[in-house]
Amino acid sequence: DAAYSESGTYLRRMMAAGVIGWWFGFGYFVAGLWWLGVAFVVGGEQFIWLMPLGVIGLPAVLALFPACGAMLARLFWSSGSGRIFALALGLGASEWLRGWLFTGFPWNSVAQSIANHTILAQSLSVIGPDALGIVLIVLFAAPAVILSGTNAAERWLMPALAVAVLLGMAGFGLLRLQAAGGVGLDFATMPVVPNVKLRIVQPNMAQEIKNNPPSGAEVLEGLLQLSDRAKGPHASGIADVTHLIWPESPFPFVLEKTPRALEMISRFLPPNTQVLTGAIRAEPVESGEKRYRYFNALQVVDKTGVTGSYDKVHLVPFGEYLPFEGLFRRFGFEQFVRVVGGFTAGTARKALNIAGLPPVIPIVCFESIFSSEMDTDIQGDSVIVSVTNDAWFGMTFGPYQHLAQARMRAVEFGRPLVRAANSGISAVFDAYGREVASLPLGVADVLDAPMPVALPKTLYREASWYSFASVMIFCLGLALLGRRGN
């Protein structure tokens, strides 16, 4: 009876920890993802009835991850400072699971809290976002022992160590940036790829217009006019540009199958200028059939036509395709993007070889949040080109959060990032995550910038496998040590 009672008490404690973790997660995700509700409005009235599922339902489901994390932490809980490491172990494991289970959704990870703090963000180049998130949980939770310690050593040792680690991160970041010219960029000495002049076009086309376009020719004509906008005496228009970058799917037609559009682009481009653009790509389901599969692509176009293409590998569930399609369509669900049958995922991430540029690692929209999927077999110099359409989310926090995540990828892999967003925020970052240039959210404009060079390597890029496992084992050891001391 005593054993039964003890097991029942232990189970109740585990469940109580899960409930606390769920409520914490629910508040965290509602506060961080409420702006998803805007997507149910800007796409038209068709999806408004689904808004509660996005604003409340998704956070409720995502909160199951920290709930499980809290229950795992409870297994190793102790009354001393070891519980800080038990918490980091549990939440770190749950965050890692959130990043890949059911295709993954690592949006607003703990590490993203320092994405825009350039000095602290340099630690991403050493251990990456998953391991750094665990370290930050330890640092942010350390002051909790101040109220529970039985003596001065117990109360102040952990907070003092946390401050020391935070100062160490800042010192490392400062030294790393100083060796590269300083926290702020010196444009006169910044290493750049020679003979490359980028122009990023941000058309700021409202999603309502994208869903119900006036005409394909009118949309393309407006895009071409904006691309030729004069920006000053040193950048008079398209004649000065070597690589023109348009955002994700900026026109309402299949580019490769629209000869008139390719002809308009060909006439517009100078001889040595190329366009990197988001586009819908279509191919027959089988040879000779009239049924097509559609891909969300990043394509390269010059005066001769389409010369290269990458198909988006990681699609957005419910946005670009319906998981368990037959079941969900029975209840009236459909994907947000109005493509018959939704998009088909590409088979693999591959580099694009573009004249005048190092190998280009293509990223389409949502793919920028997946650090584990970013690297390729490319060694040495390469650049990241990201195209996206954040007009779904209006003037909310969403586009800023999306940009911060893309910026982290530049630091982690030591590769410059060039980002073209339909409504913003378009930007160029160097291999240290320093901003070279950007356009604000919600404006139609063009951005001219050089192409920064990549770093030969970062520690995380060379051995990303070690960091998360090492930090988890470290936390597990200290959590177990803390339990032994109880």
LINSULBEL-V902715 format. One record per backbone hydrogen bond with DSSP energy under -1.0 kcal/mol. NH is the residue of the N-H (numbers start at 0). CO is the residue of the C=O. If there is no record, write none. Layout:
NH_CO, NH_CO
//
This chain:
4_0, 5_1, 6_2, 7_3, 8_4, 9_5, 10_6, 11_7, 12_8, 13_9, 14_10, 15_11, 16_12, 17_13, 18_14, 19_15, 20_16, 21_17, 22_18, 23_19, 24_20, 25_21, 26_22, 27_23, 28_24, 29_25, 30_26, 31_27, 32_28, 33_29, 35_32, 36_33, 37_34, 40_37, 41_37, 43_40, 46_43, 47_44, 49_46, 50_47, 52_49, 53_49, 54_50, 55_51, 56_51, 57_52, 59_55, 60_56, 61_57, 62_58, 63_60, 64_61, 66_62, 67_63, 68_64, 69_65, 70_66, 71_67, 72_68, 73_69, 74_70, 75_72, 76_73, 82_79, 83_80, 85_81, 86_82, 87_83, 88_84, 89_85, 90_86, 91_87, 92_88, 93_89, 94_90, 95_91, 96_92, 97_93, 98_94, 99_96, 100_96, 102_99, 103_100, 104_97, 112_109, 113_110, 114_111, 116_113, 120_116, 121_118, 122_119, 123_120, 124_121, 125_122, 126_122, 127_123, 131_127, 132_128, 133_129, 134_130, 135_131, 136_132, 137_133, 138_134, 139_135, 140_136, 141_137, 143_140, 144_141, 145_142, 148_144, 154_150, 155_151, 156_152, 159_155, 160_156, 161_157, 162_158, 163_159, 164_160, 165_161, 166_162, 167_163, 168_164, 169_165, 170_166, 171_167, 172_168, 173_169, 174_170, 175_171, 176_172, 177_173, 178_174, 180_177, 181_176, 188_185, 189_185, 192_450, 197_448, 198_242, 199_446, 200_244, 201_444, 203_421, 209_205, 210_206, 211_207, 218_214, 219_215, 220_216, 221_217, 222_218, 223_219, 224_220, 225_221, 226_222, 227_223, 228_225, 230_234, 234_231, 239_236, 240_237, 241_196, 242_196, 243_273, 244_198, 245_275, 257_254, 261_257, 262_258, 263_259, 264_260, 265_261, 266_262, 267_263, 268_264, 272_269, 273_241, 274_300, 275_243, 276_298, 277_246, 278_296, 280_294, 282_292, 284_290, 288_285, 292_282, 294_280, 296_278, 297_309, 298_276, 299_307, 300_274, 301_304, 304_301, 306_299, 307_299, 309_297, 311_295, 317_320, 319_315, 320_315, 327_323, 328_324, 329_325, 331_328, 332_327, 335_317, 336_318, 338_336, 341_338, 342_319, 343_293, 345_311, 351_359, 356_353, 359_351, 360_382, 362_384, 364_386, 366_363, 367_364, 368_365, 369_366, 372_369, 373_370, 382_358, 383_415, 384_360, 385_417, 386_362, 387_419, 392_389, 393_390, 395_393, 400_396, 401_397, 402_398, 403_399, 404_400, 405_401, 406_402, 407_403, 408_404, 409_405, 410_406, 411_407, 412_408, 413_409, 414_409, 416_428, 417_383, 418_426, 419_385, 421_387, 426_418, 427_436, 428_416, 429_433, 432_429, 435_427, 436_427, 438_425, 441_422, 444_201, 446_199, 448_197, 452_190, 454_413, 459_124, 461_457, 462_458, 465_462, 469_465, 470_466, 471_467, 472_468, 473_469, 474_470, 475_471, 476_472, 477_473, 478_474, 479_475, 480_476, 481_477, 482_478, 483_479, 484_480, 485_482
//
